[in-house]
Amino acid sequence: MTTKKKIAIVTGGSRGLGKNMALSLAKKGNDLIITYHSKKEEALAVVSEIEQMGQKAVALQLNVGDVKTFDSFFSQVSIILHETFHTDKFDFLVNNAGIGKHVPFAETTEEAFDELMNIHFKGVYFLTQKALALIKDGGRIINLSTGLARFTLEGNSAYASMKGAVETLTKYMAKELGSRGITVNIVAPGAIETDFGGGAVRDNQNLNKFVAGITALGRAGLPDDIGGVVAFLCSEDARWINAQRIEVSGGMAL
């Protein structure tokens, strides 16, 4: 008898860290539902790559900053679970989707603050709440934070504050969902070479050199440094890890 494949939802799975997480989960034998905001072609390319590994994958459009769309999103998820995966539940939720804004505290507008809050905190809060009806008992929830919630680099006050809120929320989720056997953990990347925040860490050589200089392992992070950690937390080997913040930064600002 073949073991039924487990299904992961990765928000923001069309590029950057989310893409790497999705591919890492697929390599471990999981099926995927990835979400994208606007980059449909990129998302479909990730789906194709996952299918070439022998796993099933579907891409769905989702704006994680717009709570009122979540009911219709999960209606779509429910249909896809039945039609594509022949089940009524999924196993893992990875709250990865996000944006970066680099602006000094004194110049941060209410609009910028609200956008970051809606995507990084309110979106995570209510998307996960809406997911509870469809996630299996014994499932896993992975929330994404940042090294910037532990150390400070100027210009990240609003972004890092939202991630700090998610870290507190993660503990409450773990406590309140424990009766269902669901674990909830934080993965907190350091500075990574992706297009996040305009691709600054990847493209700005001065910033890249600065990051390397304050990192024990002597370089900026790469997407491949992160995805495998998320896949591990969704594995049976990680079943007893709960309510933990795992920073994956190569030892930044020690």
N, C-alpha and C positions, 0 to 999 in steps of 0.2 A: 504494500500500500504506500503510495507516495504522500509525503507530508504536504499539506496545503500551504502554498506560498503566502507569506505575510505581505500586507499592503501598507505602504507609507504615503502620507501626504506631505509634500515639501512645498511650502509657500516660497514664491520667488525662485523657482527651480529652473528658470530658463537660462541663467547666466551666473557667472561669478561663483561665490561660495555655494549657493543653492544648487547650481548645476553639479558641482563637485560632490555635494552631499547626496544628490539623487543618483549619480553614477556609482558612488561608493556603496550606497544601499543596494543598488541593482547587482553589483559585483558579489554581494553577499547572498544573492538569490531572492531579493524582495521585489515585488511588483510596485509600481509607482503611479501616483497621481501628482503631477506638478502643476503649480499655478504660475501664471505670468500676468503682468499688468498691461503691457502694450506690445511686447516683443513676441508676437505669435510665431513668426518664422523661426526664431531662435528656440522657442519652446518645442516646436515640432521637430527641430533637429535633435534636441535632447531626447525626445520620445523615440526617434529613429535609432539613436545610439543605444538606448536601453533595450529596444527590441532586438537589435543585433546581438546583444548579450544573451538573448533567449528569455527575457522577462517581458511582461506586459507593462504598458505605460499609456497614460492619457494626460493631455494638457488641458487645463481649464483656465479661463480668464477670471481674475479676481483682483479687486482693489481692496487691500487689507485695511485701508484707511476709511472705508465707507461701510459702517456697521449695518446699515439698512439693506445691504445686498447679501448679507450672510445667509438668510433663510433660503433665498433662491439658489445660492451657491451650493448649500448642502442638499437641496432638492436634486440638483444636478449630480452631486456626488452619490446620492442614494441610487439614482437611476443607473449610473455608471457601475457602481458596485454590483448591481444585479445583472446588468446586460453584458458587461465586459469581464467581470471577475467572478460572477456567479456566487455572490455572497451578499450579506446585508450589513457587514461591519468592516472597519479597517483597524489596523493595529497600532500604527505610529503616526504622530503629528509632529512635524518639525516647523516651528514658527520662525522662519528665516527671513521672510521678505522685509525689506527696509530701504531707507534712503539715508544719505549723509548730508548734513549741513554744517559747514565750518564758518562760524561767525562769532565775534567776541560777545561776551555776556552783555556789555553795554549797548550793543547794536542789534541784539536779537529782537525781532518783531513778534507781536502776538500771533500774527498769521503763521510765521515760521515755527513758533512754539507749538501752535495747535496742530499743524501738519505733522510734526514729529510725534506729538502725543497720540494723535489719531492712528498713525501707522504703527508706532513702536510699542505703545502701551494699551490704549483703548482697543485697538484692533486685536492685539494678542489676547487681551482679557475676554472679549466677547466672541471672537472666533473660536477660542478653545471652549468656552461655555456652550456654544452652539454645537460643537463637535462631540460633546459628551454622549449624546443619544446614539451616535454612530461608532464611537471608538470602543473596542472590545475591552472587557474586564481583563486585567493583566497586560494592558497596552503600555505604551511609552509616549511621553510628551517631552520634547526637547525645545527649550526656549533659547534664543540667541541673545547674548549680552555683548559686552565689549571689555577689553582691558581698561578702557577709560572710566569704567565704574570703580576701579581700584586706584589707578593713578590719574594724574591730570595732565592734559596738554591743552594749552589755551585755544579757545574757539569751539569747544565741544560741550559747553555747559548744558544746553538743552538736550542734545542727543544723549549724552551720558546720564543725565538725570532720568530720562525715560527708561534707559536700560537698568538703572539702579532700582527703579520701581518694578521692573519685570523680575529682577532678582528677588525682591521681597515677595512678589506675587507667586513666584515659583515655590517658595516654601509653603505658602498657604495652599496652593494646589496640591502639593505632595501630601500635606496633612489631611486635606479634605477628600482626596481621591484614593487615599491609601486603602480604604475599606473595599475598593473595587480592584485592588492589586495593581493600580496604575502608578508607575513611577514618573516623577517629573524632575528634570535636571536642567541646569544651565551650561551651555558651552559659550565661553567668552573668548573670542579670537583677539589677538593683538593686531598690529598693523599688517594688512595683507595686500599683496599686489593684485588688485582686481580693478574693474572700472567703478567701484564704489566711491562715492564722494568725488566724482569726476576723474577717477583714476590717479589721484594725487600721489599715493604711495608708489604706484607702478611707474608713473611718468615723470615725476619731479625728482631729479637725481639728488638734489640737496636734502629733500625730505627722506628719500630712501636711505641715504647715507646716515642721516640723523637717527632714523629708526634702527639701523644696523648697529650704530654706536651705543645705543642704550639697551641692546638686546644681548643677553648672555651668549646666545649661539651665533651672534655676529652677522645676522642678515634679517631682512624683512621676511614676513611669512608669505607662503604661496597657498593657493586654494587646496592643493594636494595635502597640505599640512592639517586641514580642518575636516574634510569630508569623512575620512576614516574614523575620526573620533565620534562623530555623530552615528555612523554605522555601528561602531562598537557599543554605544549606549543603547542601541536598539537590538543588540544581540542577547542571547541567553546568558552569556558570560557576565553581563552587566546587570543582572536581575536584582542584585542587592544594593546597587547604587541608587540613592534617592535623596532628593532635596539638596544636591551638591552643585557647587559652582566649579566647573573645570575650566581653568584659563589655559588657552592654547596659544601662547605668545612667544615661545622660545625663551622665556625669561626676560620680559621687558621690565625696565625700571625697577630692578631688584635693589 
